Amino acid sequence: MADREAETTNGAGLLARSAPHRGDDSEHAAQMSALDQIRVYLNSLVEVLDQHPEPSLDLDEAKWRLAELVDELATERPSAPRVQSFWIRLAPVLGEVRPDIPLPALTHLIRTAVGAP
């Protein structure tokens, strides 16, 4: 039950299940897998923020920045510099609004998804 509760509040269960698998046949396969996983996770995070009980300017900014990132990741070939730029701006605000979000794991998955170092 605790895992299900964590998933509905911060998506940690979804992120844990979607971590890139080591041992994929190629770097490209791992990158595509991570891209699919981060798309699913961030789309679920949109819903989590929409259900946030306390309105604030930080929440509004987090929603806006998350929407930018989701839109970029929805393209066939997301731009790594754009994705990184959006994430750099979103992460601190997201951490303020939802300190329970696993930011280091998300950062790693985003970097893997766009092939960034």
DOVEXDO-608622 format. One record per residue (C-alpha): residue in three letters; y, z, x; chain. Coordinates in steps of 0.1 Angstrom, whole numbers, plus 5000, padded with zeros to 4 digits. Each point is the difference from the previous one (the first is absolute). Example, Ala and Ser with C-alpha at 12.3 -4.5 7.8 and 13.67 -1.06 7.14 Angstrom:
BEGIN
{r Ala; {4955; 5078; 5123}; A}
{r Ser; {5034; 4993; 5014}; A}
// end
This chain:
BEGIN
{r Met; {5000; 5000; 5000}; A}
{r Ala; {5024; 5008; 5028}; A}
{r Asp; {4997; 4965; 5015}; A}
{r Arg; {5007; 4984; 4966}; A}
{r Glu; {5031; 5022; 4996}; A}
{r Ala; {5012; 4991; 5035}; A}
{r Glu; {4996; 4963; 4992}; A}
{r Thr; {5021; 5003; 4968}; A}
{r Thr; {5028; 5019; 5018}; A}
{r Asn; {5003; 4984; 5034}; A}
{r Gly; {4973; 4974; 5002}; A}
{r Ala; {4984; 5017; 5030}; A}
{r Gly; {4965; 4993; 4986}; A}
{r Leu; {5008; 4963; 4997}; A}
{r Leu; {5014; 4999; 5035}; A}
{r Ala; {4970; 5017; 5014}; A}
{r Arg; {4976; 4976; 4984}; A}
{r Ser; {5021; 4970; 5011}; A}
{r Ala; {5003; 5009; 5037}; A}
{r Pro; {4992; 4969; 5021}; A}
{r His; {4964; 4999; 5011}; A}
{r Arg; {4995; 4999; 5038}; A}
{r Gly; {4974; 4974; 5009}; A}
{r Asp; {5012; 4971; 4979}; A}
{r Asp; {4990; 4967; 5015}; A}
{r Ser; {5035; 4991; 5009}; A}
{r Glu; {5035; 5013; 5003}; A}
{r His; {5011; 4976; 4973}; A}
{r Ala; {4974; 5014; 4975}; A}
{r Ala; {5013; 5035; 5007}; A}
{r Gln; {5036; 4989; 4996}; A}
{r Met; {4992; 4983; 4966}; A}
{r Ser; {4980; 5030; 4989}; A}
{r Ala; {5029; 5024; 5009}; A}
{r Leu; {5025; 4977; 4983}; A}
{r Asp; {4980; 5000; 4967}; A}
{r Gln; {4996; 5038; 5003}; A}
{r Ile; {5037; 5007; 5006}; A}
{r Arg; {5009; 4977; 4971}; A}
{r Val; {4977; 5020; 4977}; A}
{r Tyr; {5012; 5034; 5013}; A}
{r Leu; {5037; 4992; 4998}; A}
{r Asn; {4997; 4985; 4965}; A}
{r Ser; {4984; 5033; 4989}; A}
{r Leu; {5028; 5019; 5018}; A}
{r Val; {5025; 4981; 4978}; A}
{r Glu; {4984; 5016; 4970}; A}
{r Val; {4999; 5034; 5017}; A}
{r Leu; {5038; 4998; 5006}; A}
{r Asp; {5006; 4988; 4964}; A}
{r Gln; {4983; 5032; 4987}; A}
{r His; {5019; 5023; 5024}; A}
{r Pro; {5014; 5028; 4978}; A}
{r Glu; {5033; 5007; 5019}; A}
{r Pro; {5026; 4972; 5000}; A}
{r Ser; {5021; 4998; 5031}; A}
{r Leu; {5019; 4976; 5022}; A}
{r Asp; {4972; 5002; 5026}; A}
{r Leu; {4975; 4991; 4973}; A}
{r Asp; {5021; 4970; 4990}; A}
{r Glu; {5003; 4989; 5036}; A}
{r Ala; {4963; 5004; 5006}; A}
{r Lys; {4992; 4979; 4969}; A}
{r Trp; {5024; 4973; 5011}; A}
{r Arg; {4987; 4999; 5036}; A}
{r Leu; {4964; 5001; 4989}; A}
{r Ala; {5007; 4970; 4976}; A}
{r Glu; {5013; 4981; 5030}; A}
{r Leu; {4970; 5007; 5021}; A}
{r Val; {4975; 4992; 4971}; A}
{r Asp; {5018; 4967; 4994}; A}
{r Glu; {4998; 4990; 5037}; A}
{r Leu; {4963; 5010; 5002}; A}
{r Ala; {4993; 4979; 4969}; A}
{r Thr; {5008; 4968; 5018}; A}
{r Glu; {4972; 4980; 5015}; A}
{r Arg; {5012; 5007; 5035}; A}
{r Pro; {5021; 5031; 5002}; A}
{r Ser; {5025; 5001; 5029}; A}
{r Ala; {4991; 5027; 5024}; A}
{r Pro; {5036; 5007; 5010}; A}
{r Arg; {5011; 5002; 4964}; A}
{r Val; {4971; 5023; 4990}; A}
{r Gln; {5007; 5023; 5029}; A}
{r Ser; {5037; 5000; 4992}; A}
{r Phe; {4993; 5009; 4964}; A}
{r Trp; {4975; 5027; 5010}; A}
{r Ile; {5023; 5016; 5025}; A}
{r Arg; {5026; 5004; 4973}; A}
{r Leu; {4976; 5011; 4973}; A}
{r Ala; {4979; 5025; 5019}; A}
{r Pro; {5026; 5028; 5005}; A}
{r Val; {5012; 4998; 4963}; A}
{r Leu; {4965; 4999; 4988}; A}
{r Gly; {4992; 5031; 5020}; A}
{r Glu; {5029; 5018; 4984}; A}
{r Val; {4989; 4990; 4965}; A}
{r Arg; {4963; 5005; 5005}; A}
{r Pro; {4992; 5021; 5031}; A}
{r Asp; {4963; 4998; 4991}; A}
{r Ile; {4998; 4962; 5007}; A}
{r Pro; {4980; 4994; 5032}; A}
{r Leu; {5027; 4982; 5019}; A}
{r Pro; {4983; 4997; 5034}; A}
{r Ala; {4969; 4984; 4983}; A}
{r Leu; {5022; 4976; 4980}; A}
{r Thr; {5019; 4991; 5032}; A}
{r His; {4968; 4992; 5018}; A}
{r Leu; {4986; 4979; 4971}; A}
{r Ile; {5033; 4981; 4996}; A}
{r Arg; {5000; 4992; 5038}; A}
{r Thr; {4964; 4988; 4997}; A}
{r Ala; {5008; 4979; 4969}; A}
{r Val; {5028; 4981; 5016}; A}
{r Gly; {4986; 4999; 5035}; A}
{r Ala; {5027; 5021; 5016}; A}
{r Pro; {4994; 5021; 5031}; A}
// end
